[in-house]
């Protein structure tokens, strides 16, 4: 049976849309969701402004659950309204899917990985869109040279598999780009437990930042 929690609102990045929608359906806990454009991650000031706009639009809520880490410090300085904001205490959404910032750092150090999900591929300015733009503007050879230089320090493309989308199709879409950049393709199964913890609670202080009403979000993650 569905549980409507009218006093709670989710503000989240479209990059976590599949996971959040899945959990709302499977847990039966239904809340209003304000989605923020995933493409804004490349523009932290614009992302900050969009999140502040979302906060300012919220009325009659006592709790806002954030489907974000502190992506590029974009949340720092955003001011809450008449509600407490509950935020995963990690640096970004990739760390949410990997379970922690430490897990991401350990994996990155071992694999020199560029992380990818279907949610990130659907964003404006995705890695494939940027590559195709370079091909159209500079031609294939120069685009390949530019792209391989940009991603020279990555050795692998790590596809985070939540089980909620076609991972093989995602690999096919990016296979040529990986060949250009000499990146090995790796499927990494991940859990959506952190996202579920956010949606169901309780929100312990070890994993979640609690920001009081009418307060600025501090630097974290």
C-alpha positions in Angstrom: 0.0 0.0 0.0 1.3 3.4 -0.9 2.3 5.9 1.8 2.0 9.5 0.9 4.3 11.7 2.9 3.0 15.1 2.2 5.4 16.8 4.6 8.5 15.4 2.7 9.8 16.4 -0.7 12.6 15.0 -2.8 14.9 17.3 -4.7 17.1 15.2 -7.0 19.2 15.0 -10.1 17.8 13.3 -13.1 20.9 11.2 -13.0 19.3 9.2 -10.2 15.8 9.2 -11.7 15.7 5.5 -12.5 16.8 4.5 -9.0 14.5 6.9 -7.2 11.4 6.0 -9.3 12.1 2.3 -8.8 12.4 2.7 -5.1 9.3 4.9 -4.8 7.4 2.1 -6.6 8.9 -0.8 -4.6 8.8 0.7 -1.2 5.3 2.2 -1.7 6.6 5.5 -0.1 5.4 8.3 -2.5 6.7 11.8 -2.3 6.7 14.8 -4.7 9.9 15.0 -6.6 11.5 18.1 -8.0 13.9 17.1 -10.7 17.0 19.2 -11.5 18.7 19.1 -14.9 21.6 16.7 -14.7 23.5 18.7 -17.3 24.1 21.4 -14.8 26.8 19.4 -13.0 29.2 20.9 -15.5 28.2 24.4 -14.3 28.3 24.5 -10.5 27.1 28.1 -10.2 24.1 27.3 -12.4 23.4 24.1 -10.4 23.6 26.0 -7.1 21.1 28.5 -8.5 18.7 25.8 -9.7 18.8 24.0 -6.4 18.1 27.3 -4.6 15.2 27.9 -6.9 13.8 24.5 -6.1 14.2 25.2 -2.4 12.5 28.5 -2.7 9.5 26.9 -4.4 8.8 24.4 -1.6 5.9 25.2 0.7 4.3 23.1 3.5 7.2 20.7 3.9 9.1 19.9 7.0 11.8 17.7 5.3 13.5 17.8 2.0 15.5 14.7 0.9 18.4 15.5 -1.5 19.2 13.2 -4.3 22.7 14.8 -4.5 26.1 14.7 -3.0 28.1 17.9 -2.8 28.7 17.9 -6.6 31.5 20.4 -7.3 30.6 22.1 -4.0 27.4 23.3 -5.8 25.3 22.7 -2.6 27.5 24.8 -0.4 25.8 28.1 0.5 22.3 27.1 -0.6 19.8 28.2 2.0 17.0 26.0 3.3 13.4 27.2 3.8 10.9 26.1 6.4 12.3 22.6 6.3 15.3 20.4 7.3 17.4 19.2 4.4 18.7 15.6 4.6 21.7 15.2 2.3 23.9 12.1 1.6 27.3 13.0 3.2 29.4 12.2 0.1 31.1 14.2 -2.6 28.8 13.3 -5.6 26.2 10.9 -7.0 28.8 8.3 -8.1 29.8 7.9 -4.4 26.2 7.4 -3.5 26.0 4.5 -5.9 29.3 3.1 -4.8 28.3 3.4 -1.2 30.8 6.0 0.1 33.4 8.5 -0.9 36.1 6.1 0.4 34.8 3.3 -1.9 35.0 5.6 -4.9 38.5 6.8 -4.1 39.7 3.2 -3.6 38.1 2.1 -6.9 39.5 5.1 -8.8 43.0 4.5 -7.5 42.9 0.9 -8.5 41.3 1.2 -11.9 41.9 4.9 -12.9 38.2 4.8 -13.8 35.8 7.2 -15.6 32.4 6.3 -14.2 29.3 6.1 -16.3 25.6 5.3 -15.8 22.7 5.6 -18.1 21.5 8.6 -16.1 24.8 10.4 -16.9 24.7 9.5 -20.6 21.3 11.1 -20.9 22.7 14.5 -19.7 23.5 17.4 -21.9 27.2 17.6 -22.5 27.7 13.9 -21.9 31.1 12.4 -22.9 29.7 11.1 -26.2 27.9 14.4 -27.0 31.2 16.3 -26.4 33.1 13.8 -28.6 30.5 14.1 -31.4 30.7 17.8 -31.2 34.4 17.7 -31.6 34.1 15.4 -34.6 31.7 17.8 -36.3 33.8 20.9 -35.5 37.3 19.6 -36.1 37.1 16.4 -38.0 37.7 12.8 -36.9 41.5 12.8 -36.6 41.7 16.0 -34.5 38.7 15.1 -32.4 40.3 11.7 -31.6 43.5 13.5 -30.6 41.8 16.0 -28.4 39.6 13.5 -26.7 42.4 11.1 -26.0 44.4 13.9 -24.4 41.5 15.0 -22.3 41.0 11.5 -20.9 44.6 10.4 -21.0 44.8 9.7 -17.2 41.8 7.2 -17.3 42.5 3.6 -18.0 39.0 2.2 -17.7 35.4 3.1 -18.4 33.5 1.7 -15.4 29.8 1.2 -16.0 27.9 1.2 -12.8 25.2 -1.5 -13.1 22.2 -0.9 -10.8 20.2 -3.5 -12.7 17.7 -0.9 -13.8 18.8 -0.3 -17.4 20.4 -2.1 -20.4 24.1 -2.0 -19.5 25.2 -3.7 -22.7 23.5 -1.0 -24.8 25.3 1.7 -22.8 28.6 -0.1 -23.5 27.8 -0.3 -27.2 27.1 3.5 -27.3 30.5 4.3 -25.8 32.6 1.5 -27.3 34.2 3.6 -30.1 35.0 6.4 -27.6 36.7 3.9 -25.3 38.8 2.6 -28.3 39.8 6.2 -29.1 40.9 6.8 -25.4 42.3 3.3 -25.0 40.0 2.7 -22.0 39.1 -0.9 -21.0 35.3 -1.3 -20.5 34.4 -2.7 -17.1 30.9 -3.5 -15.7 30.8 -2.8 -12.0 27.6 -4.1 -10.2 26.5 -1.5 -7.6 23.8 -1.3 -4.9 21.1 1.3 -4.6 21.1 0.8 -0.8 22.3 4.3 -0.1 19.5 5.8 -2.2 17.0 3.5 -0.4 18.4 4.6 2.9 17.8 8.2 1.9 14.2 7.5 0.9 13.2 5.3 3.8 15.3 6.6 6.7 16.3 6.7 9.5 18.9 9.3 8.5 21.9 8.7 10.8 24.5 11.4 11.2 27.3 9.2 9.9 25.8 8.9 6.4 23.6 12.0 6.2 24.0 15.7 6.7 21.1 17.4 8.5 20.7 21.1 7.7 18.3 23.0 9.9 15.5 25.3 8.5 16.7 28.7 7.2 20.4 27.7 7.3 23.1 27.6 4.7 24.4 24.2 3.6 28.0 24.0 4.7 30.9 22.5 2.8 30.8 18.7 3.2 31.5 15.4 1.5 
